[in-house]
Amino acid sequence: MHLPTSLFLLGLTAAAVRGQVTRTSEKDEAAIHDPDTECQPYVYPPVEKLKSSFPAIWEYASKILPNDSAAQAKYASFKDSIPNIAPKGTLSGDITGVKYDSNADPDCWWTGSLCVTPKLAGLKPDIADVPEPKTIGYGFDDGPHCGHNVFYDYLSSKNQTATMFYIGSNVLSLPLEAQRAVADGHEICVHTWSHNAMTATSDEGAFAELWYSIQAVKLVTGYTPTCWRPPFGDVDDRIRYIAQQLNLETIIWKFDSNDWAQADGTQSAAQVQQNYDSFMDKAKQGQFDQRGAIILTHELNNFTMQTAINNYPKLAAVFDHIVPVAVAQNKTQPYVEADYQFPSFAEYVSGTRQTNGTILTSASVSASKSSSQTGSASAPSSSSDPSVINKQNAQSGAVTNSVTLTPLASLVLAFGFFWL
Ligand SMILES: [Zn+2]
């Protein structure tokens, strides 16, 4: 894991050169359209002072933090009933030498078999498509991204919302960007704390990766997610069980745009477009006339967001409806908190977007945190954040930020051959 260190150093350099940016609210952040400014590090005090009650940014959350009595109590409530399934491979996704019978597939290990129907009684099936015909359960992984304003502006201009699978470390690093998702009416699901291969984690590590991601979204937005997507799709019945104990539905996909692969040269831009085109061809051929689809796409970098923008009109022309995954499921309460409601599918497709959720202010974030979670607050240790994206690559075009590769890129390489 060398890249986080280099990002940290770049962050310090960027902050020293430019000085800290002042932005104190979601609206401040959403109003920034200059890409250099948008991706400059900033400090959001209500979150910064509570970072010590979270694992280190972008590091594997291997343990529940000391003195986190809420997490310890939750984990203790079910840890003795976690299925006795051994971790597989390494956190970085190396499964060389893992002995597993993919035909018998005793653990319903997606990475080995694309299994989405658990073998263990009592576990809910993964959501890999949506019940509404000719419909896309529209979503993006790996955000929030520091340079997502043009992309989110575009979605808003189309009166379009989506499901955002946010990485917990990114949420704490970019809290105002995460708040924008709620303000814009998107659905937030979690995508783990550090984007490691979940079937390689220990029981406690799997719990902590999900728990602290949930807590990060709760702290920053005021809402508690009820869904998650495993990085690389890497899930088995042990991980499903832990996620289900945390009230998380597992959402996977059946089609992969491979948009992530352009950044490391694994696929060209033209190949990624072919993947999108192939997906749309299937729709034209009637493949989704009975049940709708979920395609894997990313809020990862300039390319993935711009490609999403480029393809949105084409998708809208081929599919009858494009909706967040929760809406496609008619799941009108996407969070634990009952005061936030999504429209039903019928309401959404007839134009309703309004929810009755409210975006938190700085003051209420602090109040929410202190009343709902244990953990000691401390003064910020640094004015710069190691995971804030630092490399700006101003270009012409709708989305003008580029992202320095995160650990995700190297992990994706290890798992890439399993992807659809
Ligand atoms: Zn991801």
Residues whose N, C-alpha, C, O or C-beta is under 5 A from the ligand:
A	BS01	ZN	D141 D142 P231
